[in-house]
């Protein structure tokens, strides 16, 4: 610490500092205050990375030279007071972790995340914020990651209600794994390539309740090419009878991964999502299926077969496979209707005995196939 104090006290050396990186859990708050004040009164600092247990109140000084800063990365368990009206004209990467973020202004146009004109990457990991609506307006933003909640959130009483507004017309990758917001106001992401979505909840009822807010969120991702979604969020999607009137088509979607258990036939959620994804080529079900079938076909009939299964679906991966009735009917349905299917990968659950796996395999080999070139690979 003395070395840092000495260097920063020498103004002729401080002037040329371009990168400052600190990862020390024992740093004292008053020391950081002095360092930050010294650093942000210079005009040369480009990268500021700070990981420590304590940070000064009012982390950013009210005045300073931020024009040179291109990378800002903070990780602290203490409050971080983000400036409202200070401009960061060259900031391209902003990563904030384990912090409670305070913004003094309720004026959405003055919030910190709407004053970053060239920002390309924004990451909020295990963060909380003290405002009712979070606005992220960044025309150059390509990568947005909001993950949480922080561990402390479970011990502070009720989860706060908040709204999220995102304007990022050039977004390429979105990861949202946090408590479900009260509302999402999202502009269409025309360039979106990857999305990972998990709208967390403290409690989920069984059977799964449908949620119009989660549905609204997913609808806004209709341009995405690769989608990974939690089973809980997927099961919340609301599909009315007039499906094609109320849902946009996911024409660009070629890859779908459901990260946790879902039902196969309940409310036909999977079937309906496939019907609005006409060009889907790969499906991954990472943790298998739940629920019981009311019929041997799971509610799928020839007149309801999605277009993707007839023309584009080439790969189906089923993990944590038990070989129960619902599992077998899933395999039978995909083999029957997926006419251009090239490969189906089945990975048995590790707790399933070998002799039972062999019995299941015998049943699988007897199922008729719509694609004569399909290969079944068992792991």
Residue pairs with C-beta under 8 A, 6 or more apart in sequence:
1 24
1 27
1 28
1 31
4 22
4 31
4 35
5 31
5 34
7 13
7 14
7 17
8 14
8 34
8 35
8 38
8 39
9 38
14 38
14 39
14 42
15 42
15 43
15 44
16 44
17 39
17 42
17 44
17 45
18 44
18 45
18 46
18 47
18 68
19 45
19 46
19 47
19 49
20 35
20 39
20 45
20 47
20 48
20 49
20 50
21 47
21 49
21 50
22 32
22 35
22 49
22 50
22 51
22 52
23 49
23 51
23 52
24 51
24 52
25 52
25 53
26 53
27 52
27 53
27 54
28 54
29 54
29 55
29 56
29 78
30 56
32 50
32 52
32 54
32 55
32 56
33 56
36 56
36 59
36 60
36 61
37 61
39 45
39 48
40 60
40 61
40 64
40 65
40 66
41 61
41 64
41 65
42 65
43 65
43 67
43 68
44 68
45 65
45 68
45 69
46 68
46 69
46 70
46 71
47 69
47 70
47 71
48 69
48 71
48 72
48 73
49 71
49 73
50 73
50 74
50 75
50 76
51 73
51 74
51 75
51 76
51 97
52 75
52 76
53 76
53 77
53 78
54 76
54 77
54 78
55 74
55 76
55 78
55 79
55 80
55 99
57 78
57 79
57 81
58 81
59 74
59 80
59 81
59 82
60 81
60 82
60 83
60 86
62 83
62 86
64 86
66 86
66 87
66 88
66 89
66 91
67 87
67 89
67 90
68 90
69 88
69 90
69 91
70 90
70 91
70 92
70 93
71 91
71 92
71 93
71 94
72 88
72 91
72 93
72 94
72 95
73 93
73 94
73 95
73 96
73 97
74 80
74 95
74 96
74 97
74 99
75 95
75 96
75 97
75 98
75 99
76 98
76 99
77 98
77 99
77 152
78 99
78 100
79 99
79 100
79 101
79 102
80 96
80 99
80 100
80 101
80 102
81 102
81 104
82 101
82 102
82 103
82 112
83 112
84 103
84 104
84 105
84 107
84 110
84 111
84 112
84 115
85 105
85 110
85 115
86 115
87 115
88 115
88 116
88 119
89 117
89 118
90 118
91 116
91 118
91 119
92 118
92 119
92 120
92 121
93 119
93 120
93 121
94 116
94 119
94 121
94 122
94 123
95 121
95 122
95 123
95 125
96 123
96 124
96 125
96 127
97 123
97 124
97 125
97 126
97 127
98 125
98 126
98 127
98 150
99 127
99 128
100 127
100 128
100 129
100 130
101 124
101 127
101 128
101 129
101 130
102 129
102 130
103 111
103 112
103 129
103 130
103 131
105 111
106 131
106 132
108 114
108 133
108 135
108 165
111 131
111 134
111 135
113 122
113 134
113 135
113 136
113 137
113 138
114 135
114 136
114 137
114 138
116 122
116 138
117 138
117 139
117 140
118 140
119 138
119 140
119 141
120 140
120 141
120 142
120 143
121 141
121 142
121 143
121 144
122 136
122 138
122 141
122 143
122 144
122 145
123 143
123 144
123 145
124 145
124 146
124 147
124 148
125 145
125 147
125 148
126 147
126 148
126 149
126 150
126 151
127 148
127 150
128 148
128 149
128 150
128 152
128 153
128 160
129 162
131 162
132 161
132 162
132 163
133 162
133 163
133 164
133 165
134 162
134 163
134 164
134 165
135 165
135 167
136 144
136 164
136 165
136 166
136 167
136 168
137 165
137 166
137 167
137 168
138 167
138 168
139 167
139 168
139 169
139 170
140 170
141 168
141 170
141 171
142 170
142 171
142 172
142 173
143 171
143 172
143 173
144 166
144 168
144 171
144 173
144 174
144 175
145 173
145 174
145 175
146 164
146 175
146 176
146 177
146 178
147 175
147 176
147 177
147 178
148 177
148 178
148 179
148 200
149 159
149 178
149 179
149 200
153 159
153 179
154 202
159 179
159 202
161 181
161 182
162 181
162 182
163 181
163 182
163 183
163 184
163 185
164 181
164 183
164 184
164 185
164 186
165 184
165 185
165 186
166 184
166 185
166 186
166 187
167 187
168 187
168 189
169 187
169 189
169 190
169 191
170 191
171 189
171 191
171 192
172 191
172 192
172 193
172 194
173 192
173 193
173 194
173 195
174 189
174 192
174 194
174 195
174 196
174 197
174 221
175 195
175 196
175 197
176 195
176 196
176 197
176 198
176 199
176 217
177 196
177 197
177 198
177 200
177 230
178 198
178 199
178 200
179 199
179 200
179 201
180 199
180 200
180 201
180 211
180 213
180 214
181 199
181 213
182 213
183 213
183 216
184 213
184 216
184 217
184 220
186 217
186 220
187 220
188 220
188 222
188 223
189 220
189 221
189 223
189 224
190 223
191 223
192 221
192 223
192 224
192 225
193 224
193 225
193 226
194 224
194 225
194 226
194 228
195 221
195 224
195 226
195 227
195 228
195 229
196 228
196 229
197 217
197 218
197 221
197 227
197 228
197 229
197 230
197 233
198 229
198 230
198 232
198 233
198 259
199 211
199 213
199 214
199 217
199 230
199 232
199 233
199 236
200 232
201 232
204 232
207 266
208 232
208 235
208 236
208 263
208 266
209 236
210 236
210 237
210 238
210 267
211 236
211 237
211 238
212 238
214 233
214 236
214 237
215 236
215 237
215 238
218 229
218 233
218 237
219 247
219 248
221 227
222 248
222 249
222 250
222 251
223 252
224 250
224 252
224 253
225 252
225 253
225 254
225 255
226 253
226 254
226 255
227 250
227 253
227 255
227 256
227 257
228 257
228 258
228 259
229 256
229 257
229 258
229 259
230 258
230 259
230 260
231 258
231 259
231 260
231 261
231 262
231 287
232 260
234 258
234 262
234 269
234 270
234 273
235 262
235 263
235 266
235 269
237 269
237 272
237 273
239 246
239 247
239 267
239 268
239 269
239 272
239 273
240 246
243 272
243 275
243 276
244 276
247 272
247 276
248 276
249 276
249 277
249 278
250 276
250 277
250 278
250 280
251 278
251 279
252 279
253 277
253 279
253 280
254 279
254 280
254 281
254 282
254 312
255 280
255 281
255 282
255 284
256 273
256 277
256 280
256 282
256 283
256 284
257 283
257 284
257 286
258 270
258 284
258 285
258 286
259 286
259 287
260 286
260 287
261 287
261 288
261 289
261 290
262 269
262 270
262 285
262 289
262 290
263 269
263 270
263 289
263 290
263 291
264 270
264 289
264 291
264 293
264 298
264 326
264 329
264 330
265 291
265 293
265 294
265 295
265 298
265 299
265 326
266 291
268 299
271 299
271 300
271 304
271 306
274 280
274 283
274 306
274 308
274 309
275 304
275 306
275 307
277 306
277 308
278 306
278 307
278 308
278 311
278 312
279 308
279 312
280 306
280 308
280 312
280 313
281 308
281 312
281 313
281 314
281 315
282 313
282 314
282 315
282 316
282 317
283 313
283 315
283 316
283 317
284 317
284 319
285 317
285 318
285 319
285 330
286 319
286 320
287 319
287 320
288 318
288 319
288 320
288 321
288 322
288 327
288 349
289 326
289 327
289 330
290 326
291 326
292 325
292 326
293 325
293 326
293 329
296 329
297 329
297 333
298 326
298 329
298 330
298 333
300 333
300 337
302 337
305 337
309 334
309 337
309 338
309 339
310 337
310 338
310 339
310 340
311 339
311 340
312 340
313 334
313 338
313 340
313 341
314 340
314 341
314 342
314 343
315 341
315 342
315 343
315 344
315 345
316 334
316 338
316 341
316 343
316 344
316 345
317 344
317 345
317 347
318 327
318 330
318 331
318 344
318 345
318 346
318 347
319 347
320 347
320 349
321 327
321 346
321 347
321 348
321 349
321 352
321 360
322 348
322 349
322 352
323 348
323 352
323 356
323 357
323 359
323 360
323 363
328 360
328 363
328 364
331 344
331 346
331 364
331 367
332 367
334 341
334 344
335 341
335 344
335 367
335 368
335 369
335 370
335 371
335 374
336 367
336 368
336 369
336 370
337 370
338 370
338 371
338 374
339 370
339 371
340 371
341 369
341 370
341 371
341 374
342 371
342 373
342 374
342 375
343 374
343 375
343 376
343 377
344 374
344 375
344 376
344 377
345 377
345 378
345 379
346 364
346 376
346 377
346 378
346 379
347 378
347 379
348 357
348 360
348 378
348 379
352 360
357 378
361 378
364 376
365 376
